[in-house]
């Protein structure tokens, strides 16, 4: 079974997305904000059938780019890159949940909920950041629009 068949909601995310990431502390104060451009693509490579590229740009000119190849197993998307380790699964016909840890901070973890609109051209994403004690210390709020399918 192909990744598109195993994860039909994920398949709806294919393409390029632009938006804004807003980071807030546990009390809701903005601590960072930047523009984003994500590419979500499916490959013909059975070893990495999904590949995502995240590009970030700040107002001060800083830029970052990160690559996230992934495998799929039993209806889950598995990430194990130099930067993160985690997995994603579909909850319903519009929701994906992702949990991961940054490899440089393995005792902290994040949960992300990704909602795609019925038309498939808008996404809302939220990240919840937890410390080594399981206490929420930060959130990321993301609003995106598809610019290319």
N, C-alpha and C positions, 0 to 999 in steps of 0.2 A: 504494500500500500504506500502510495506517495505521501510526501509531507503535506501536500495540498489536501489530500483525502483525509489524512489523520488530523489535520488542524485547519479546518475550513475558515475559521474566524481569522487566524493568522494570515491565511492566503488573501484575505480582504485588505490587509495592510501593505501589500506590495506597492512599491513606488517611492516617490520622494515626498518628504514632509518638511515644511518649514514652520517655525513657531518660536515661542519664548519659554525659557525655563526661569522660574522664580523660586529661589530658595528662601525659606523662612525658618526662624528658630522655633523652639517649642511654644513660645508665646505669640507667634505669628508676625514677628518683626522681620522685614526683608533684610537678608544678609548677602544676597547675590542675585544677579539677573543677567541673562545673556540670550542671544539669538541662537537658534539651532537649525540645522539642515540634516535630516536623517534619510538614508537610503535603505530601504528594506527590499531585499531581492532573494529570489530562489535560484539555485544553481542546478546544473546537471551532474554535479559531483555528489555521489552517494555518501562520501565521507563528511561533507559539509553542505547539506542541501539548502541551508539558509545562511545568508551573509548580510550583516548590517554594518553600515558606516555612519558614525555620528560625528558631525562637524559643529563646533561651537565657536561663536564670535562675540567678544565683549566690546563695549563702547570704547574702551581704551586701546583697541587694536589687537589685543591678545587673541590667539586662535589655538584650538586643539582639534585633533582628529583621532578617532578611535575606531578600530575594526573589531567586529564580533562575529566570527564564524561560529556556526552551531550545528549540532547533530540533532536527530530526532529519534526518540525511543518511547514506545508505548504511549503515544499521544502527548509526549512532553518534549519541549525544545530545550536542549542541554547546552549550556555555555561553559567552556573551560579555556579561557584565554590568558594571556600574560596579566591582564588587568582584573578580571572577575571570574567567579565560579558561581553558577546558579542554574535555575531552570524556570520554564514558563509552562503554563497549562491554560486551557480554555475553560471558562466557568459557565458561560451561556452563549447565545448567538451574537453577543456584542462585546463580551468582556474577556480579557486575558489577564491573568495574574502572573507576576514574575517575582521570584525571590533570589537574592544573590548577596555575596560578600565581595568586597574588594580584597584582593590577595595581600595588599600591604596592611590591611586591618582585618584579619580573619575572625576576630572575636566580635566584630560589629556586623550587622546585617540590615538589608533593606527589603521591603515589600512594595511592589508597584502594581497599581491597577490601571489597566489601559481600556478605555471605552472608545469604540468606533461608532460613528453615527450611522443611521440606517442608509443614508446615501453613500457612505464610504469615503467622504471627502473631509471629514473633521474628526479629530481625536482629542480626548481629554485624558491626561495621565497624572497620577499622583504617586509620589514616592514617600514612604515613611521610613525614616532612619532610626535604628535602634542601637544602643550601646551594648557593651559586654554584659550588662545587667538586665538587658531587655527593656530598658527605658527609652521612650521616644525622645529624641533630642533635636530633630530637624525634619522638615518636609520639603518636597520639591513639587511645584505646581506647574503643569505643562499644558499649553493649548497649541494645537497644530492644525495646519491645513495641508491637504495633498496638493502638490503642484505638478506631479507627473505620475501617471499610473504605469 
